[in-house]
Amino acid sequence: MVNISMQEGSIPSEPTEWTEEDRRSVQALREQLRHMREVMNDSEYADSLAAMANTPPGKKPRVPNRASVIDGSFMSFVFIFVFTVIVIVSFYAFKNLYHAVLKKFPTVQHTEL
């Protein structure tokens, strides 16, 4: 906690009348408060706030899923595609290596028997 010490006589006095600027700033604050209440009553944010309120301390709140292009099905497709490409390229590389070794060291027919 921060302690702020003020010198005597430096405490601002209460305004006796509201000026037009004060009324405008109060009106702006009321407008901002009304807007924030509308945002909080929006169902998307209400669900998120409810999920965060029911979360135990230290745990990440589970926010409801929003429509997204990258979902579980899409990620599964990408994983399967990349895995297939890796397997095909590996097979092609080992096949070429096998044929290169056979070409370099040809097998000789043994006719001693």
Disulfide bonds with the S-S distance in Angstrom:
none
